[in-house]
Amino acid sequence: MASRENKKSSSRSRKKTGSVNKNHKTQLDSTGNGDTVNSYTVDDLDNKNLKDLSLDELRDYLAARESREGGNVSGRFTSSNAIVKARHLSRWNTDKEIDPMSVCETLRDRTIMIVGGTGFLGRIMLYMVLKHVPDIKRIYLLVRPTHGSSGEARVQREILKSPVFTETAGDAQYFIDVFDSKVKVVEGDASRENLGIDSDTLKLLREEVEVVLNTAGNVEFNPPLDLSLNANAVATRAVLDFVESTKCKKYVHISTCYVADRSIHRERSPEKIVAQRILTSSGNEIVIDPEREIADAQATIADLKQLYENPRKHDEYREQAVRELHRIGRDDASDRLVEKTAKNLRTMALRERLIKEGKERAERLNRPNVYTYTKTLAELLVKSRGDRIDYTIVRPSIVETSVRYPFTGWNEGIQGSAPLMFLVYKGHRMLPSLADRADQPNAILDFIPVDEVAAGTILAMTALLRGEQSEIYQLAAGPQPSPITPGSLLNIFQIKLRERLNAEPPGLVRFLKRNLQAYPVTRRTFQRFSSPRTLKWLQRARTRLETLDTSRLPPAGANLVGRLETGIEKFYQLSMFKNRIFQEFMPFINEGYPTFENHNAIGLWERLSTEEREQFHFNPFDFDYTEYLADIHIEAVFEWIFPVLEKRLNAINKIGGDRSRKDESDSRLLGTLQTVFAPSDLEFRDRLHILRRATVERMRKRASRPARKDQGESAVTKTGTNTDDFPYIESHLRRFAGQNVADMGELSDDLLEQLARHFELITGMRLTVEALREFRTPSRLRKQLTRWQSDYERTRQRGPFGLQLSPDGAQLPAWFANPTRDFLYQLQMWFYRSVLDVRLAGTENIPLNNQNVIVVANHSSHLDYGLVWYSLGDYGRDMGILAARDYFFDRFIKSTFFGNLLNLVPIERGENAGYAESLKHAFAYLKRGGPLLIFPEGTRSHDGKIKPFRHGLGYLVEKSGADVLPIRLSNTHQALPKGKTVIRSTRVGVRFGELIPYESLKEETRGLSPTRTYHTISNRLHDAVVALPPV
């Protein structure tokens, strides 16, 4: 039972229950459980709110009304004004005495402890308590230190700097002050004995804490069994042990509505604790002993780990490691490298086996995934302590965007419906949401706003402190008059998507997105014509390419096969990614769950005062879900979630050629999209920032020089056990396969420099920061380094047909170069004039009579070069464009083309070359008459935002004495973002600022050191560009 005082409070509440009016008949339920059953006529119900009716009761009422209106006396109801018996209609009872409840009064001078409160739900709860209950005595927050961050640092980063606290108008400073005075951070770990808390703090908590709220857990659908079991079941047991040791022994457990047993509750899930007696998937009835189930699972986990550690398995994976190294051409691998590779392979295989074991155990207990399986065990553990502690269990459904707090439209992480909508947004066309049989109802998606969940949890905790709690509170949408189905969600989303597309400039992409709509299909159709079938085709193509012998092909053929292999791998990863998402979501969007009753929490809310009803609102029937999705949730998903998912998808795109990922990438990649239910919040781990491609020639030229005499050649000579460097890199990167990745533009120069030093220790080559920014995937890095090691001397000066070609290019004769240059210029001008919609502003600032000018512009797209050229008109006809040598002049064809036909001026990017060496070609061009265009950010911005300018710009301006023309380019990132090849929008803008004379810059920097002068000029020009408003 939920509470030692629960029976008494229930008895008291029954004594206060009265009837609606004198015409209503009251009788006891035949089960004898004491619940009242009120009898209502159809006329009574016609004027009442029907939202609290259960499905059976609603059917009775509708059938009675139909009988009355149709005059049918032979049907189920023979009376023209039939009596409908219904429970749970206390909200209609205007004469009923309601025992009032106050959250603020109950929590005044109380001390509570929250386990796992740094995430999505926990932050909203902290916000509401701190905002509305300033008289609370103390909140202890158990926080696990991770990855070198202390608990205090995590709280500062993940709570106080969250938009929950920083974007609430006028409240930011208040929350900082009240947080410091009311919240105490306790470092610990819920999965460890005594929660990992030191003895002195533990003693203090046992005396002071009056209620423990546990939101911790692993919300991934199908992680390895040991991870989910430890986080959701073993950790719950540890928290329960701590609660038993406290003075007050009160506990609030966060579970999920989806522990419901669909074999028992097919249409409606009551607010009852999960049953210990269940039907297995084979039809047998068993009684679950949670302690025995956990012990058995732990024993199986131990057996599997021992199995994968035995010598026979070791020999198997060692042989597999040799084959893997042979596949990448490393037959000479050292024994140390073979052992490391074998260990990685064994770890991946064990992980997959633990995932399989967890799925099998979940299926045996009729649970759709490992998450609901371990949450079921956690609920039963709580129930088993009912004679020793007071508890209540809170079950959220699918937690989504906020309605009121901290502000309307707040969402975070990757929650609920967002992955499905994002796949549709990116072009997926089939949603497997239709039942295979016509007589099967469509699934219902039970969405509940996160602030409603936070309020409902606070209400449950309040009731627990008052000794008036129910055992279960299901925080769900409940029996809505018009429930949301996957099909209705799809329709609403596509309507909102079309509205957004209407605001975009016309073009092919907009036309396709508007007219190629997604649609619901059956599971069978989905499997035959969508991601599962595509995945099979790509798997066959992938296998054939993997076994193809390219050693006999010429360089051009091998290169073509490599590109084809990379492209197929990219689509394979994307298809596998989508397919796994739908596999994991299938029980919820196709098979469906029963409707979740939610009367208990609504009953608590009705006991509040008018003011507290607004502050701690929980009543999902107070708003229209269609309007909520259209006006709040979908808008929030576009603003908060899609940018995050876009980065995740870009990360998968970059995985392309990493062939060694095939055994683990699907499950780990999906881990970033599995936060559907919210008993706690997914913590994103450290991300592997994928490198971009660097050219062989630049890597060779950038080999570092020793800084000290004792760092001579031995520092970069491959000796000892580190000779097998590149396969080591591959096996090292494989460990991170499937983890979240981000664009290299997000890394600081310091981090990239550390990464460069790391590769120098392994390979003996010194990679520059700029070179690392050009890589895209670990496979490209590995392949590039391997190719340099094995083929460089043979291929570095050869063209596609084996001809000896210089990477510096050739000087084309004037009779060919001049007319070709004119033709390309006119072609570009036509493109920007006729294809793009170019908006110009400030053209009067172009210094037509001054050629000694450096043109400075922001850079986020390949359209930027030609756009500046076009916008300057005749003034820019002979303008030079400063371009990175390592990108535009690294091969014979590129050097010949860009050097002769497009006025590109090479610049050396790298710390090994000083300013004077890097910019020598720029000085030469300015001396010949200029003007010269430079993009001082160094590379294209990945998000369209203007990045800091490189200080080499200040050196160039100071040494050349040239004036500066600032330009602000707008919308080019939206038109052709970094990494894309198809134009998405045609509207772009250019705004010219006022010319900045060199004399004014010289005056501003008078008296400064040379280094400080360069920095000041660069920052001054950066501010000038940023200050220009976009067109």
Residue pairs with C-beta under 8 A, 6 or more apart in sequence:
1 7
1 386
1 387
1 471
2 386
2 390
2 391
2 392
2 469
2 470
2 471
2 472
3 9
3 390
3 391
3 392
3 464
3 467
3 469
3 471
4 390
5 390
5 467
5 468
6 467
6 468
6 469
6 470
6 471
8 467
9 467
9 468
10 34
12 99
13 99
14 34
14 36
16 96
16 97
16 99
17 36
17 90
17 93
17 96
18 93
18 95
18 96
18 97
19 26
19 38
19 93
19 95
20 38
20 40
20 44
20 89
20 92
20 93
20 94
20 95
20 96
21 95
23 41
23 44
24 38
24 39
24 40
24 44
25 38
25 39
25 83
26 36
26 37
26 38
26 39
27 37
27 39
28 34
28 35
28 36
28 37
29 35
29 36
29 37
29 87
35 87
36 87
37 85
37 86
37 87
38 85
38 86
38 87
38 89
39 83
39 84
39 85
40 48
40 83
40 84
40 85
40 86
40 89
41 81
41 82
41 83
41 84
42 61
42 64
42 65
42 68
42 81
42 82
42 84
43 81
45 61
45 84
46 65
48 89
48 92
49 91
49 92
49 621
50 58
50 61
50 481
51 478
51 479
51 480
51 481
51 621
52 88
52 89
52 91
52 92
52 599
52 602
52 621
53 61
53 86
53 88
53 89
53 479
54 86
54 87
54 88
54 268
54 479
54 597
55 267
55 268
55 479
55 595
56 268
57 84
57 85
57 86
57 87
58 479
60 84
60 85
60 86
61 84
61 86
63 75
63 76
63 77
64 76
64 77
64 79
64 82
64 84
66 72
66 75
67 73
67 75
67 76
67 77
67 78
67 79
67 80
67 82
68 77
68 80
68 81
68 82
71 80
73 80
88 599
90 96
90 603
90 606
91 602
91 606
98 606
98 607
99 468
99 607
100 607
100 608
100 609
101 462
101 463
101 466
101 468
101 604
101 607
101 608
102 608
102 609
102 612
103 132
103 133
103 458
103 459
103 462
103 608
103 612
103 615
103 616
104 132
104 133
104 135
104 612
106 462
106 465
106 466
107 129
107 133
107 135
107 136
107 462
107 465
108 133
108 135
108 136
109 135
109 136
109 137
110 136
110 137
110 210
110 211
110 465
111 137
111 138
111 139
111 140
111 208
111 209
111 210
112 136
112 138
112 139
112 140
112 209
112 210
112 211
112 212
112 213
112 461
113 139
113 140
113 141
113 142
113 186
113 205
113 209
113 211
113 212
113 213
114 122
114 125
114 126
114 139
114 140
114 141
114 142
114 213
114 215
115 142
115 190
115 195
115 212
115 213
115 214
115 215
115 216
115 239
116 122
116 142
116 190
116 214
116 215
116 216
116 217
116 680
116 681
117 123
117 125
117 126
117 141
117 142
117 143
117 213
117 215
118 141
118 143
118 154
118 155
118 158
118 159
118 681
118 683
119 158
119 215
119 413
119 680
119 681
119 682
119 683
120 399
120 412
120 413
120 415
120 450
120 678
120 681
121 215
121 254
121 396
121 399
121 450
121 453
121 454
121 457
121 678
121 679
121 680
121 681
122 215
122 680
122 681
123 158
123 159
123 162
123 164
123 165
124 164
124 402
124 405
124 406
124 450
124 451
124 453
124 454
125 213
125 454
125 457
125 458
126 139
126 141
126 159
126 183
127 164
127 165
127 168
127 175
127 405
127 406
127 454
128 405
128 451
128 454
128 455
128 458
128 615
128 616
129 136
129 139
129 458
130 136
130 139
130 175
130 178
130 179
130 182
130 183
131 171
131 175
131 405
132 612
132 615
132 616
134 178
134 182
136 182
137 182
138 182
138 183
138 184
138 208
139 182
139 183
139 184
140 183
140 184
140 186
140 205
140 208
140 209
141 155
141 183
141 184
141 185
141 186
142 186
142 187
142 188
142 190
142 195
142 197
142 216
143 151
143 154
143 155
143 185
143 186
143 187
143 188
144 151
144 154
144 187
144 188
144 189
144 190
144 196
145 151
145 153
145 154
145 187
146 154
146 683
147 685
147 686
149 157
150 187
151 185
151 186
151 187
151 188
152 185
155 183
155 185
159 165
159 179
160 166
160 175
160 176
160 179
162 412
163 406
163 410
163 412
164 406
164 410
165 171
165 172
165 175
165 176
165 179
165 406
166 172
167 406
167 407
168 175
168 406
168 407
186 197
186 201
186 205
187 196
187 197
188 195
188 196
188 197
189 195
189 196
190 196
190 214
190 216
190 235
190 238
190 239
191 230
191 231
191 234
191 235
191 238
192 238
193 238
194 202
194 238
194 241
194 242
195 202
195 238
195 239
195 242
197 205
205 242
205 246
206 242
206 245
206 246
206 247
207 247
209 246
209 247
209 248
210 247
210 248
210 250
210 465
211 248
211 250
211 251
211 252
211 461
211 464
211 465
212 239
212 242
212 243
212 246
212 250
212 251
212 252
213 252
213 254
213 457
213 461
214 236
214 239
214 251
214 252
214 253
214 254
215 254
215 679
215 680
215 681
216 231
216 235
216 239
216 680
217 231
217 232
217 235
217 236
217 254
217 375
217 378
217 679
217 680
218 227
218 228
218 230
218 231
218 232
218 371
218 374
218 680
219 371
219 674
219 675
219 676
219 677
219 678
219 679
219 680
219 681
219 682
220 227
220 228
220 370
220 371
220 671
220 674
220 682
221 369
221 370
221 371
221 584
221 670
221 674
221 676
222 355
222 358
222 359
222 369
222 370
222 371
222 584
222 667
222 674
223 355
223 358
223 370
223 371
223 667
223 671
224 351
224 354
224 355
224 358
225 297
225 300
225 301
225 354
225 355
225 357
225 358
225 361
225 370
226 301
226 354
228 358
228 370
228 371
228 373
228 374
229 294
229 297
229 298
229 301
229 358
229 374
229 377
231 374
232 371
232 374
232 375
232 377
232 378
233 290
233 294
233 374
233 377
233 378
233 381
234 294
236 253
236 378
236 381
236 382
237 294
237 381
239 251
240 251
240 381
240 382
240 385
240 389
243 249
243 250
243 251
243 385
243 389
244 385
244 388
244 389
249 388
249 389
249 390
250 389
250 390
250 391
250 464
250 465
251 382
251 385
251 389
251 390
251 391
251 392
252 391
252 392
252 393
252 394
252 457
252 460
252 461
252 464
253 378
253 379
253 382
253 391
253 392
253 393
253 394
254 394
254 396
254 457
254 679
254 680
255 375
255 378
255 379
255 393
255 394
255 395
255 679
256 371
256 372
256 375
256 395
256 396
256 397
256 677
256 679
257 269
257 395
257 396
257 397
257 446
257 474
257 475
257 476
257 593
257 596
257 677
258 368
258 372
258 375
258 397
258 588
258 593
258 677
259 274
259 367
259 372
259 375
259 376
259 379
259 395
260 269
260 274
260 593
260 594
260 596
261 274
261 275
261 278
261 279
261 366
262 366
262 591
262 593
262 594
263 278
263 279
263 366
264 275
264 278
264 279
265 594
266 594
267 594
267 595
268 479
268 594
268 595
268 597
269 474
269 593
269 594
269 595
269 596
269 597
270 597
271 470
271 471
271 472
271 473
271 474
271 597
271 598
271 599
271 600
272 471
272 472
273 379
273 383
273 393
273 471
273 472
274 376
274 379
274 380
274 383
276 287
276 288
276 289
276 380
276 383
277 285
277 286
277 287
277 288
278 285
278 286
278 288
278 365
278 366
279 285
279 366
280 286
280 364
280 365
280 366
281 363
281 364
281 365
281 366
282 364
288 365
288 376
288 377
288 380
290 377
290 378
290 380
290 381
290 384
291 381
291 384
293 377
294 377
297 361
300 357
301 354
301 357
304 350
304 353
304 354
304 357
305 350
307 313
308 346
308 349
308 350
308 353
313 346
314 342
314 346
317 342
317 343
317 345
317 346
317 349
318 338
318 339
318 342
320 342
320 345
321 338
321 339
321 341
321 342
321 345
322 333
322 338
324 341
324 345
324 660
325 331
325 333
325 337
325 338
325 341
325 727
327 546
328 727
328 730
328 782
328 786
329 786
329 790
330 337
330 724
330 726
330 727
332 724
333 341
333 724
333 727
334 721
334 723
334 724
336 721
336 724
337 724
337 727
337 728
337 731
340 728
340 731
341 727
341 731
344 731
344 734
344 735
348 663
348 664
349 663
351 664
351 667
352 663
352 664
352 667
355 370
355 667
358 370
358 373
359 369
359 370
361 370
361 373
362 368
362 369
362 370
362 372
362 373
365 373
365 376
367 373
367 376
368 587
368 588
368 591
369 584
369 587
371 677
375 679
379 393
382 391
382 393
385 391
390 464
390 467
390 469
391 464
391 471
392 460
392 461
392 463
392 464
392 469
392 470
392 471
392 472
392 473
393 471
393 472
393 473
394 456
394 457
394 460
394 473
394 475
395 472
395 473
395 474
395 475
395 476
395 596
396 448
396 453
396 456
396 475
396 476
396 677
396 678
396 679
397 446
397 447
397 448
397 474
397 475
397 476
397 477
397 596
397 677
398 415
398 416
398 417
398 445
398 446
398 447
398 448
398 588
398 676
398 677
398 678
399 415
399 416
399 448
399 449
399 450
399 453
399 677
399 678
400 411
400 415
400 416
400 417
400 447
400 448
400 449
400 450
400 633
401 409
401 410
401 411
401 449
401 450
401 632
401 633
401 636
401 637
402 408
402 409
402 410
402 411
402 449
402 450
402 451
402 636
403 449
403 451
403 452
403 617
403 623
403 628
403 632
404 449
404 451
404 617
405 451
405 454
406 451
408 632
409 632
409 635
409 636
409 639
410 450
410 636
410 640
411 418
411 450
411 633
411 636
411 637
411 640
411 641
412 640
413 641
413 644
413 675
413 681
413 682
414 641
414 644
414 645
414 648
414 672
414 673
414 675
414 682
415 641
415 675
415 676
415 678
416 447
416 676
416 677
417 445
417 447
417 489
417 633
417 637
418 637
418 641
418 642
418 645
419 581
419 585
419 645
419 673
420 431
420 486
420 489
420 581
420 585
420 589
421 489
421 493
421 634
421 637
422 637
422 641
422 642
422 645
422 649
423 578
423 581
424 431
424 490
424 493
424 494
424 497
424 518
425 497
425 642
426 649
427 513
427 516
428 518
428 530
428 531
428 578
429 516
429 517
429 518
429 519
429 530
430 518
430 519
430 521
430 525
430 526
430 529
430 530
431 486
431 487
431 490
431 518
431 519
431 520
431 521
431 589
432 520
432 521
432 522
432 523
432 525
432 526
432 527
432 530
432 582
432 586
432 589
432 590
433 442
433 443
433 485
433 486
433 487
433 490
433 520
433 521
433 589
433 590
434 442
434 487
434 520
434 521
434 522
434 523
434 590
435 441
435 442
435 522
435 590
436 522
436 523
436 524
441 592
442 485
442 486
442 487
442 592
443 485
443 486
443 588
443 589
443 590
443 591
443 592
443 593
444 483
444 484
444 485
444 592
444 593
444 595
445 483
445 484
445 485
445 486
445 489
445 588
445 589
446 476
446 477
446 478
446 483
446 484
446 593
446 595
446 596
447 477
447 484
447 625
447 628
447 629
447 633
448 475
448 476
448 477
448 620
449 628
450 678
451 617
452 475
452 617
452 618
452 620
453 475
453 678
455 605
455 615
455 616
455 617
455 618
456 473
456 475
456 601
456 604
456 605
456 618
457 473
457 475
458 616
459 473
459 601
459 604
459 605
459 608
459 616
459 618
460 469
460 470
460 473
460 601
460 604
462 604
463 469
463 470
463 604
470 600
472 600
473 600
473 601
473 604
474 596
474 597
474 598
474 600
474 601
475 598
475 601
475 618
476 596
476 597
476 598
476 620
477 483
477 484
477 596
477 598
477 620
477 625
478 595
478 596
478 597
478 598
478 599
478 620
478 621
479 595
479 597
480 620
480 621
480 625
482 625
482 626
483 595
483 625
484 625
484 626
484 629
486 520
486 589
486 590
487 520
488 626
489 629
490 518
490 519
490 520
492 626
492 629
492 630
492 634
493 629
493 634
494 517
494 518
495 630
496 630
496 634
496 635
497 513
498 514
500 638
501 510
501 513
501 514
504 510
504 985
505 837
505 985
505 986
505 987
506 986
507 983
507 984
507 985
507 986
509 982
509 983
509 984
509 985
521 529
521 530
523 586
523 590
526 532
526 582
527 533
531 575
531 578
531 579
531 582
532 579
534 575
535 572
535 575
535 576
535 579
538 568
538 571
538 572
538 575
539 572
541 568
542 565
542 568
542 569
542 572
545 561
545 564
545 565
545 568
546 565
546 659
548 561
550 557
550 558
550 561
550 562
553 561
554 801
554 802
555 795
555 798
555 800
555 802
556 800
556 801
559 800
562 657
562 783
565 657
565 659
566 656
566 657
566 779
567 656
569 655
569 656
569 657
569 658
569 659
570 653
570 655
570 656
570 657
573 652
573 655
573 656
573 661
573 665
573 669
574 649
574 652
574 653
576 665
576 666
577 652
577 666
577 669
577 670
580 666
580 667
580 669
580 670
581 670
581 673
584 670
584 674
585 676
587 593
588 676
598 620
601 618
602 618
602 619
602 621
604 618
605 613
605 616
605 617
605 618
605 619
606 613
608 616
645 673
647 742
647 743
648 669
648 672
648 673
648 740
650 741
650 743
650 979
651 690
651 740
651 741
651 742
652 669
653 979
654 690
654 741
654 776
654 777
655 661
655 665
655 690
655 737
655 741
655 777
655 779
656 776
656 777
656 779
657 777
657 779
657 780
657 783
658 733
658 734
658 737
658 777
658 778
658 779
659 779
660 730
660 731
660 734
660 737
661 734
661 737
661 738
664 737
664 738
665 737
665 738
666 738
667 738
668 737
668 738
668 739
669 738
671 738
672 684
672 740
674 682
675 681
675 682
684 740
685 739
685 740
686 739
687 739
687 740
687 741
687 742
688 733
688 736
688 739
688 740
688 741
688 778
689 741
689 742
689 743
689 744
689 746
689 747
689 751
690 741
690 742
690 744
690 775
690 776
690 777
690 778
691 744
691 755
691 772
691 773
691 775
691 776
691 777
691 778
691 780
691 781
692 744
692 772
692 773
692 774
692 775
692 776
692 780
693 774
693 775
693 776
693 780
693 781
693 784
694 767
694 771
694 772
694 774
694 775
694 784
694 886
695 771
695 774
695 886
695 887
695 890
695 891
696 784
696 787
696 788
696 792
696 796
697 796
697 807
697 886
697 890
698 768
698 771
698 885
698 886
698 890
698 910
699 765
699 767
699 771
699 784
699 785
699 788
700 765
700 788
700 792
700 796
702 765
702 766
702 767
702 768
702 771
702 910
702 912
703 716
703 764
703 765
703 766
704 716
704 760
704 766
704 912
705 912
706 712
706 713
706 715
716 760
716 764
716 765
716 766
717 764
718 725
718 764
722 728
722 761
722 762
725 762
725 763
725 764
725 785
726 763
726 782
726 785
726 786
726 789
728 762
729 759
729 762
729 763
729 778
729 781
729 782
729 785
730 778
730 782
733 778
733 781
733 782
734 778
736 778
743 942
743 978
744 752
744 772
744 773
744 775
745 773
745 939
745 941
745 942
745 943
745 947
746 942
747 755
749 769
752 769
752 772
752 773
753 769
755 772
756 766
756 767
756 768
756 769
756 771
756 772
759 765
759 767
760 766
760 767
763 785
765 785
765 788
766 912
768 909
768 910
768 911
768 912
769 910
769 911
770 884
770 886
770 909
770 910
770 938
770 939
771 886
771 909
771 910
773 939
774 886
774 887
775 781
775 784
787 795
796 807
797 804
797 805
797 806
797 807
798 804
798 805
799 805
799 892
799 893
805 892
806 892
807 889
807 890
807 891
807 892
807 895
808 889
808 892
808 895
809 889
809 892
809 893
809 894
809 895
809 896
809 897
809 899
809 900
810 892
810 896
811 900
812 820
812 896
812 900
812 901
817 900
817 901
820 901
821 900
821 901
821 902
821 903
824 901
824 902
825 869
825 877
828 866
828 869
828 870
829 870
831 866
832 838
832 866
832 867
832 870
833 870
835 983
835 986
836 863
836 867
836 975
836 986
836 987
836 988
837 986
837 987
837 988
838 867
838 870
838 871
838 988
838 989
838 990
839 987
839 988
839 989
839 990
839 1031
840 871
840 989
840 990
840 991
840 992
840 1031
841 989
841 990
841 991
841 992
841 1031
842 991
842 992
842 993
842 1028
843 871
843 992
844 992
845 965
845 992
845 993
845 994
845 995
846 872
846 873
846 875
846 965
846 992
847 853
847 875
847 963
847 965
847 995
848 875
850 963
850 995
851 929
851 930
851 931
852 926
852 929
852 930
852 931
852 960
852 961
852 962
852 963
853 930
853 931
853 932
853 962
853 963
853 964
853 965
853 995
854 926
854 930
854 931
854 932
854 933
854 934
854 953
854 956
854 957
854 960
854 962
854 963
854 964
854 965
855 868
855 872
855 876
855 879
855 931
855 932
855 933
855 934
855 964
855 965
855 967
856 934
856 936
856 949
856 953
856 964
856 965
856 966
856 967
856 1021
856 1024
856 1025
857 864
857 868
857 933
857 934
857 935
857 966
857 967
857 968
857 969
857 1025
858 864
858 935
858 937
858 941
858 946
858 967
858 968
858 969
858 1025
859 935
859 937
859 939
859 940
859 941
859 969
860 940
860 941
860 942
860 943
860 944
860 969
860 972
860 973
860 977
860 978
861 940
861 972
861 973
861 975
861 976
861 977
861 978
862 940
862 976
863 972
863 975
863 976
863 983
863 988
864 935
864 940
864 969
864 972
865 881
865 933
867 969
867 972
867 988
867 990
868 876
868 879
868 933
868 967
868 969
868 990
869 876
869 879
869 881
869 933
870 876
871 967
871 990
871 992
872 879
875 931
876 931
876 933
878 903
878 929
879 903
879 930
879 931
879 932
879 933
880 903
880 904
880 905
880 922
880 925
880 930
880 931
880 932
880 933
881 902
881 903
881 904
881 905
881 932
881 933
882 904
882 905
882 907
882 922
882 932
882 933
882 934
882 935
883 889
883 898
883 904
883 905
883 906
883 907
884 906
884 907
884 909
885 906
885 907
885 908
885 909
886 908
886 909
886 910
888 894
888 895
888 898
888 904
888 906
889 895
889 898
889 899
889 904
889 906
898 904
899 906
905 921
905 922
905 925
905 932
906 921
907 918
907 919
907 921
907 922
908 917
908 918
909 918
909 938
910 918
915 952
915 955
915 956
915 1014
918 952
919 952
919 955
919 956
922 932
922 934
922 956
922 960
923 956
923 959
923 960
925 932
926 932
926 960
926 962
930 962
931 965
932 962
934 953
934 956
936 949
936 950
936 952
936 953
936 1018
936 1021
936 1022
937 946
937 947
937 948
937 949
937 950
938 947
938 950
940 978
941 947
941 973
941 978
942 977
942 978
942 979
943 973
944 973
944 974
944 977
946 1022
946 1025
946 1026
948 1019
948 1022
949 1018
949 1019
949 1021
949 1022
950 1018
951 1014
951 1015
951 1018
952 1014
952 1018
953 1014
953 1017
953 1018
953 1021
954 1013
954 1014
954 1015
954 1016
954 1017
954 1018
954 1021
955 1014
956 962
957 964
957 998
957 1001
957 1017
957 1021
958 1001
958 1002
958 1005
958 1010
958 1013
958 1014
958 1017
961 998
962 998
963 995
963 996
963 997
963 998
964 995
964 996
964 998
964 1001
964 1021
964 1024
965 992
965 993
965 995
965 996
966 992
966 993
966 994
966 996
966 1021
966 1024
966 1025
966 1028
967 990
967 991
967 992
967 993
967 1025
967 1028
968 990
968 991
968 993
968 1025
968 1026
968 1028
968 1029
968 1030
968 1031
969 988
969 989
969 990
970 988
970 989
970 990
970 991
970 1030
970 1031
971 985
971 987
971 988
971 989
971 1030
972 988
974 984
974 985
975 983
975 984
975 985
975 986
975 987
975 988
976 982
976 983
976 984
977 984
989 1030
989 1031
990 1031
991 1028
991 1029
991 1030
991 1031
993 1024
993 1025
993 1027
993 1028
996 1020
996 1021
996 1024
1001 1017
1001 1020
1004 1016
1004 1017
1004 1020
1005 1012
1005 1013
1005 1016
1005 1017
1008 1016
